[in-house]
Amino acid sequence: MKKLKIAIFATNLYPTPPKGEQVIYAPLWLTYDLAKGLRDKGHEVFLFGSKDSHFKENLISLGMPSLKKINLFIQHQINQNPLGKQ
């Protein structure tokens, strides 16, 4: 069998897969299982997703965490200083 180079794109809303998150997001689990299965068959798999994804081999993230984590950080900053007062 010919070994392929395969790119798989995942949303960066949550890490791929969303381990430890309070969410069930099936598309990310399917993406992870597909990438892992193809890698285990000997293919070179590149996963595009957030930097906190759990697929470490050939993860391409542009250094960005999942959007959910960015949103939680922004909400925390707003709660600390709700009116932008210094």
C-alpha positions as CSV (number, residue, x, y, z in Angstrom):
1,M,0.0,0.0,0.0
2,K,1.3,3.5,-0.9
3,K,1.8,5.7,2.1
4,L,0.1,9.1,1.8
5,K,0.5,12.6,3.2
6,I,-2.9,13.6,4.5
7,A,-4.2,16.9,5.9
8,I,-7.2,16.9,8.2
9,F,-8.8,20.2,9.3
10,A,-10.6,20.5,12.6
11,T,-12.5,23.4,14.2
12,N,-10.5,25.3,16.8
13,L,-13.5,25.9,19.0
14,Y,-12.3,23.1,21.4
15,P,-9.1,21.0,21.5
16,T,-9.1,17.9,19.3
17,P,-10.4,15.8,21.0
18,P,-12.0,17.8,23.7
19,K,-10.6,15.8,26.7
20,G,-11.4,17.2,30.1
21,E,-13.8,19.7,28.6
22,Q,-17.4,19.9,29.9
23,V,-18.6,19.2,26.4
24,I,-19.4,16.3,24.0
25,Y,-18.4,17.3,20.5
26,A,-18.5,14.3,18.3
27,P,-17.0,15.9,15.1
28,L,-13.7,16.5,17.0
29,W,-13.6,12.9,18.3
30,L,-14.3,11.6,14.8
31,T,-11.5,13.8,13.4
32,Y,-9.1,12.6,16.1
33,D,-10.0,8.9,15.6
34,L,-9.6,9.3,11.8
35,A,-6.2,11.0,12.1
36,K,-5.0,8.5,14.6
37,G,-6.2,5.5,12.6
38,L,-4.6,6.8,9.4
39,R,-1.4,7.5,11.2
40,D,-1.4,3.9,12.7
41,K,-1.8,2.6,9.1
42,G,1.5,4.3,8.3
43,H,0.3,7.4,6.6
44,E,1.8,10.8,7.4
45,V,-1.1,12.8,8.9
46,F,-1.2,16.6,9.5
47,L,-3.9,17.8,11.8
48,F,-4.9,21.5,11.6
49,G,-6.4,22.6,14.9
50,S,-5.9,24.5,18.2
51,K,-2.5,24.3,19.9
52,D,-4.1,22.6,22.9
53,S,-5.2,19.6,20.8
54,H,-4.1,16.1,22.0
55,F,-2.8,15.0,18.6
56,K,0.8,16.0,19.0
57,E,2.4,14.4,15.9
58,N,2.3,16.9,13.0
59,L,-0.1,19.3,14.7
60,I,-0.4,22.6,12.8
61,S,-2.0,25.2,15.0
62,L,-0.4,28.6,14.2
63,G,0.2,28.8,18.0
64,M,-3.5,29.6,18.8
65,P,-5.3,28.0,21.7
66,S,-8.9,26.8,21.3
67,L,-11.4,29.6,20.9
68,K,-13.3,28.4,24.0
69,K,-10.2,29.1,26.2
70,I,-9.7,32.5,24.6
71,N,-13.4,33.3,25.3
72,L,-13.0,32.2,29.0
73,F,-10.0,34.4,29.3
74,I,-11.8,37.5,27.9
75,Q,-14.8,36.9,30.2
76,H,-12.5,36.7,33.2
77,Q,-10.8,40.0,32.2
78,I,-14.2,41.6,31.8
79,N,-15.4,40.3,35.2
80,Q,-12.2,41.7,36.8
81,N,-12.8,45.1,35.4
82,P,-16.4,45.3,34.1
83,L,-16.4,49.0,33.1
84,G,-12.9,49.3,31.9
85,K,-11.9,51.4,34.9
86,Q,-8.3,51.6,35.9
